Amino acid sequence: MSKVYAKEVAPEFRTSPFWEDEDERGFYEHTTILDFDKFVNIVISSDLFNLVADNAFDAMDAIDDPYPYADYAEYLRETFNPSKELTKSDVSRLRTLFAKFENCAGYPEYMPDVIADIMTILSGEKYISGVLRGVVQRECVTIIYKADEWNDEALDALEKEYWNNGTEYHITFADDKTFCLSMYFVTDDKEEIRKEIASECGVEPEEVEMDTYF
């Protein structure tokens, strides 16, 4: 006899964990997501991204006039407090990158690949600019992330959570039908879902009765 009942939530009512509690996003500390649908919407952002974006045009102007700093290298050190000592090559590269913001319509966010390169130099850690795509043609947002914090599998999971394209199940125990647990999955494999539910509930997979929506 089944000990656990798992009923799939209808797509219009499922809630992705990414959107469930926007105040609890410590996991995304070094991650930035930008939505360019109608204007620049910063969904989440890192402190380093904010520092670069907020000072991008000042950094561009300081290329020709770094006053009151002795030179551009000092301006960069005092403004961005880089995590490593900037080499002459770093300073030259940053000068080139910040100069690119001249034609981005007042929104440095429109050049996420450039910001990612700047963040890489300032932090000494690799940042990458990528894309999270939904299932509809216009569903597309930009992500800037630390390379060592996100692999392909994690990005695929975030992509599904961001666009709420996973599946959600409400779980009830046969001996206590008043208790309900909600679980969200980014896999479509029903047997994998069954195993995860069983593990969470402390039962065997065959003791999980699944009621799927489709």
Secondary structure, 3 states (H helix, E strand, C coil): CCCEEEEECCHHHCCCHHHHCCCCCHHHCCCEEEECCCCCEEEECCHHHHHHHHHHHHHHHCCCCCCCCCCHHHHHHHHHCCCCCCCHHHHHHHHHHHHHHHHCCCCHHHCHHHHHHHHHHHHCCCEEEEEEECCCCCCEEEEEEECCCCCHHHHHHHHHHHCCCCEEEEEEECCEEEEEEEEEECCCCHHHHHHHHHHHHCCCHHHEEEECCC
